[in-house]
């Protein structure tokens, strides 16, 4: 480290990342940023594949990397630890299987540090979704205007690896919750959105990797966690608003399951809805209507 406090701290939780082969591209995408005034805070969440040793051996001469090792809990705990031990004015999140474009931090920090009215809130940007061969499967987009709290409650367009925010805002909002897993970042974005502006840049500045080992593929966990986080906040809304927001989330997961012909998963999906109390009659009607496009596609594919 230099004698100056780094302007931005990049928070990277990792667990058994060396065995997947994605850690080096993630680290290199940080060290290759055009914005050089940074530190990379890597927190290992109890890896058993030699991930900490890999970082120490391969990046022994890199003074901008700080490595911490914890017993295995989950990535939310690792992120919280990294934020607490960071020294930058801003925090940027990057998962250890994702990557950034070289200009990512320069573009984002320019919003905070430049212009006549510097931005003060949570900033994010679209991310490409790539497979294990780096083929772009889709791009996670969002409107390039301030995102209202109710919009974020209805749909989460924010990829964790795209977020940059002042450390003070994260500290004011409080740490990521440890339970339920898979939506700890969404819960934090909602807490921030209740007090601060949320803004999306209009350019793709990174890539999120989808592979067999990452948490985002565990649909059951994702669904339970997301509906729990959303359900906790619907009590403050009118019945009409709450019904519309529930319908949006349920439709999304229903399309996900029907689109992959996961009928067994859909049965679990319906049981989850009943256990969370999200199946009032008006919602059942909207829910059924939302499935019609998926059902028609299945009929057309049938022999």
C-alpha positions in Angstrom: 0.0 0.0 0.0 1.1 3.6 -0.6 1.0 6.2 2.1 -2.3 7.5 0.8 -5.6 6.0 1.7 -7.1 4.3 -1.4 -10.1 6.2 -2.8 -12.1 3.0 -3.6 -12.0 -0.4 -1.9 -13.0 -3.4 -4.0 -14.7 -6.0 -1.9 -14.3 -9.6 -3.1 -15.6 -12.6 -1.2 -14.3 -15.9 -2.3 -14.9 -19.6 -1.5 -13.1 -22.4 -3.3 -12.7 -20.2 -6.3 -9.4 -21.6 -7.5 -11.0 -25.0 -8.3 -13.5 -23.2 -10.6 -10.7 -21.4 -12.4 -12.4 -18.0 -12.3 -10.4 -16.2 -9.5 -7.5 -15.0 -11.6 -9.7 -13.3 -14.3 -11.6 -11.5 -11.5 -8.5 -10.3 -9.7 -6.8 -9.3 -13.0 -9.9 -7.3 -14.0 -9.5 -5.2 -10.8 -5.7 -4.7 -11.1 -6.1 -3.7 -14.7 -8.5 -0.8 -14.0 -7.7 2.5 -15.5 -8.5 4.0 -12.1 -5.4 3.1 -10.1 -6.2 4.5 -6.7 -7.7 1.4 -5.2 -7.3 -1.5 -2.9 -8.6 -5.1 -3.4 -9.9 -6.6 -0.2 -10.2 -10.4 -0.7 -12.0 -12.3 2.1 -11.7 -16.0 1.9 -14.8 -17.8 3.3 -13.2 -21.0 4.5 -11.9 -22.4 1.2 -10.5 -25.9 1.2 -9.0 -25.8 -2.3 -6.0 -23.6 -1.6 -7.5 -20.3 -2.7 -5.7 -18.2 0.0 -2.3 -19.8 -1.0 -3.0 -19.1 -4.6 -3.6 -15.4 -3.9 -0.4 -15.2 -1.8 1.8 -17.0 -4.3 0.5 -15.4 -7.5 0.1 -11.9 -6.3 2.9 -11.6 -3.7 4.3 -8.4 -5.2 0.9 -6.7 -5.5 0.7 -4.2 -2.7 -2.9 -3.2 -3.4 -4.3 -6.6 -2.4 -5.3 -7.3 1.2 -6.2 -10.9 2.0 -8.2 -12.1 5.0 -9.2 -15.7 5.9 -12.4 -16.6 7.8 -14.1 -19.8 8.8 -16.9 -20.7 6.4 -20.2 -18.9 7.0 -21.4 -17.4 3.7 -20.6 -14.7 1.2 -22.7 -12.1 3.1 -20.5 -12.5 6.2 -17.4 -12.2 4.0 -18.6 -9.0 2.4 -19.5 -7.5 5.7 -16.0 -8.3 7.0 -14.4 -6.8 3.9 -16.4 -3.6 4.2 -15.6 -3.2 7.9 -11.8 -3.6 7.1 -11.7 -1.5 4.0 -10.1 1.9 4.0 -11.5 3.6 0.9 -14.1 6.3 0.7 -16.1 4.2 -1.8 -16.9 0.5 -1.8 -17.2 -1.5 -5.1 -18.4 -5.1 -4.9 -17.1 -7.8 -7.2 -17.8 -11.6 -6.8 -14.8 -13.8 -7.5 -16.4 -15.4 -10.6 -17.3 -12.1 -12.3 -15.1 -9.6 -14.1 -15.1 -5.8 -14.9 -14.1 -3.9 -18.0 -10.9 -1.8 -17.5 -12.9 1.5 -17.4 -15.5 0.4 -14.9 -14.2 2.2 -11.8 -13.2 5.3 -13.8 -16.8 5.6 -15.2 -18.4 5.1 -11.8 -16.0 7.2 -9.7 -16.5 10.0 -12.3 -20.1 10.2 -11.3 -19.2 10.6 -7.6 -16.2 12.9 -8.0 -16.9 14.9 -11.1 -19.5 17.3 -12.5 -21.1 20.4 -10.9 -23.4 18.2 -8.8 -21.6 15.0 -7.7 -23.9 12.0 -7.2 -24.4 10.7 -3.7 -26.2 7.3 -3.5 -25.9 3.8 -4.9 -24.6 3.5 -8.4 -24.8 0.4 -10.6 -24.6 -0.6 -14.3 -25.8 -3.3 -16.7 -23.9 -6.6 -16.7 -23.5 -9.2 -19.4 -24.3 -12.7 -18.3 -21.8 -15.2 -19.7 -21.4 -19.0 -19.6 -18.3 -21.0 -18.8 -17.1 -20.4 -22.4 -17.5 -16.7 -22.0 -20.4 -16.7 -24.4 -22.8 -13.8 -23.7 -26.2 -15.3 -22.8 -28.0 -12.1 -22.0 -27.5 -8.6 -20.6 -29.0 -7.5 -17.3 -30.3 -4.1 -18.2 -32.1 -1.3 -16.2 -33.5 2.1 -16.8 -30.9 4.9 -16.9 -32.8 7.1 -14.6 -33.1 7.2 -10.8 -34.8 4.0 -9.6 -37.6 4.6 -7.1 -38.0 2.4 -4.0 -41.2 0.9 -5.2 -39.7 0.0 -8.5 -36.8 -1.8 -6.8 -39.3 -3.6 -4.5 -41.1 -4.8 -7.6 -38.0 -6.0 -9.5 -34.3 -6.1 -8.7 -32.2 -5.2 -11.7 -29.0 -4.7 -9.6 -26.2 -7.2 -10.0 -24.0 -7.1 -6.8 -20.8 -7.0 -8.9 -22.0 -3.8 -10.5 -22.5 -1.7 -7.3 -20.4 1.2 -6.2 -21.4 3.3 -3.2 -19.8 5.6 -0.6 -18.7 3.6 2.4 -20.6 6.0 4.7 -23.9 5.1 3.0 -23.2 1.4 3.5 -22.4 1.9 7.1 -25.5 4.0 7.6 -27.7 1.2 6.1 -26.1 -1.5 8.2 -24.4 -4.8 7.2 -25.8 -7.4 4.8 -28.1 -9.9 6.6 -26.8 -13.5 6.9 -30.2 -15.1 6.5 -31.9 -15.9 4.2 -29.0 -16.5 1.9 -29.1 -15.5 -1.8 -31.0 -12.2 -1.3 -28.7 -10.5 1.2 -27.6 -7.9 -1.4 -31.2 -7.2 -2.5 -32.2 -6.6 1.1 -29.3 -4.1 1.5 -30.2 -2.3 -1.8 -33.8 -1.8 -0.5 -32.6 -0.4 2.8 -30.4 2.0 0.9 -33.2 2.9 -1.6 -35.4 3.9 1.3 -33.0 6.7 2.2 -30.7 7.5 -0.8 -31.0 7.7 -4.6 -30.3 4.7 -6.8 -28.9 5.3 -10.3 -27.9 3.1 -13.2 -25.2 4.0 -15.7 -26.2 3.3 -19.3 -23.2 1.1 -20.3 -22.3 -2.5 -19.7 -19.1 -2.4 -17.6 -18.8 -6.0 -16.4 -19.8 -9.7 -16.8 -21.5 -12.1 -14.4 -20.6 -15.7 -14.9 -23.2 -18.4 -14.7 -21.8 -21.9 -13.9 -22.7 -25.0 -11.9 -21.0 -23.8 -8.7 -22.5 -20.4 -8.2 -25.4 -19.6 -5.8 -27.5 -17.8 -8.4 -28.4 -21.1 -10.0 -30.1 -22.4 -6.9 -33.6 -21.4 -7.8 -35.3 -22.8 -4.7 -33.0 -20.8 -2.4 -33.3 -17.7 -4.5 -37.1 -17.8 -4.5 -37.5 -18.4 -0.8 -35.0 -15.6 0.0 -36.4 -13.1 -2.4 -40.0 -13.6 -1.4 -39.0 -13.4 2.3 -37.2 -10.1 1.8 -40.0 -8.6 -0.3 -42.8 -9.9 2.0 -41.2 -8.2 5.0 -41.7 -4.8 3.3 -45.2 -5.3 1.8 -46.9 -4.6 5.2 -46.3 -0.9 4.8 -48.0 -0.7 1.3 -51.6 -0.7 0.3 -53.2 -4.0 -0.6 -53.3 -3.0 -4.3 -49.6 -2.2 -4.4 -48.6 -5.3 -2.4 -50.7 -7.5 -4.7 -49.0 -6.1 -7.8 -45.5 -6.5 -6.4 -46.2 -10.1 -5.3 -47.6 -10.9 -8.8 -44.4 -9.6 -10.4 -42.1 -11.7 -8.3 -44.2 -14.9 -8.6 -44.5 -14.5 -12.3 -40.8 -14.2 -12.7 -40.1 -17.5 -10.8 -43.0 -19.3 -12.5 -41.6 -18.4 -16.0 -38.2 -19.5 -14.9 -39.5 -23.0 -13.9 -41.9 -23.4 -16.8 -39.3 -22.2 -19.3 -37.0 -25.1 -18.3 -39.9 -27.7 -18.1 -39.3 -28.0 -14.4 -42.7 -29.3 -13.4 -41.4 -30.9 -10.2 -39.8 -27.6 -9.3 -43.1 -25.8 -10.0 -44.8 -28.0 -7.4 -42.2 -27.0 -4.9 -42.6 -23.4 -6.0 -46.4 -23.5 -5.3 -45.7 -25.1 -1.8 -43.3 -22.3 -1.1 -45.9 -19.7 -2.0 -48.5 -21.3 0.4 -46.0 -21.4 3.3 -45.3 -17.7 2.8 -48.9 -16.7 2.6 -48.5 -15.3 -0.9 -51.5 -17.0 -2.6 -54.5 -14.8 -2.0 -57.3 -15.3 -4.6 -56.7 -12.1 -6.6 -53.1 -13.0 -6.9 -53.9 -16.6 -8.0 -55.8 -15.2 -10.9 -52.9 -12.9 -12.0 -50.4 -15.7 -11.3 -52.3 -18.1 -13.6 -52.6 -15.6 -16.4 -48.9 -14.9 -16.2 -48.2 -18.6 -16.9 -50.1 -18.7 -20.2 -47.2 -17.7 -22.5 -45.0 -20.4 -20.9 -47.8 -23.0 -21.2 -48.4 -22.2 -24.8 -44.7 -22.6 -25.6 -44.7 -26.0 -23.9 -47.7 -27.1 -26.0 -46.0 -26.0 -29.2 -42.8 -27.9 -28.3 -44.8 -31.1 -27.4 -44.5 -33.9 -30.1 
